[in-house]
Amino acid sequence: MIHIRDLTVADQDRWRELWKGYLTFYGTDVSPAVTDQTWNRLVEPDEAAMFCLVAQVDTAVVGFVNCVLHLNTWTEKPVCYLEDLFVDPDVRGRGAGRALIEAVRQRGQTDNWHRIYWRTHKNNTTARALYDTLAVGTDWVTYEISL
């Protein structure tokens, strides 16, 4: 059975292992300072704009979802950007990713958010197969300016 709960400071080592796996999956890396800052923001109780939920099977944390809440110009309600979602490859396909997204949806309904959105690589067909059952793909194209 998959249990979804808030991240705690006791999860630090496992979260960092999964975070490293997530970055490796996307063929990228961030500095240790960015990882430290992200961790601190996720566990800081006064940091309302960021949060993390973890998926736990028995006593093992097997996945996480990092989210960013922000204001929006088209609604009075907050909007949630589901920024990072990762499940240990050894337990994929068993419902952890779905359970994490559904838990974010439940929090959004409880806290009266306007919407939840995320993006994934167009070639991430495994994740997209799941996402297509949970959300509606949009016609919007993402642009970025690196600074």
Secondary structure, 3 states (H helix, E strand, C coil): CEEEEECCHHHHHHHHHHHHHHHHHCCCCCCHHHHHHHHHHHHCCCCCCEEEEEEEECCEEEEEEEEEEECCCCCCCCEEEEEEEEECHHHCCCCHHHHHHHHHHHHHHHHCCCEEECCCCCCCHHHHHHHHHHCCCCCCCCCCCCC
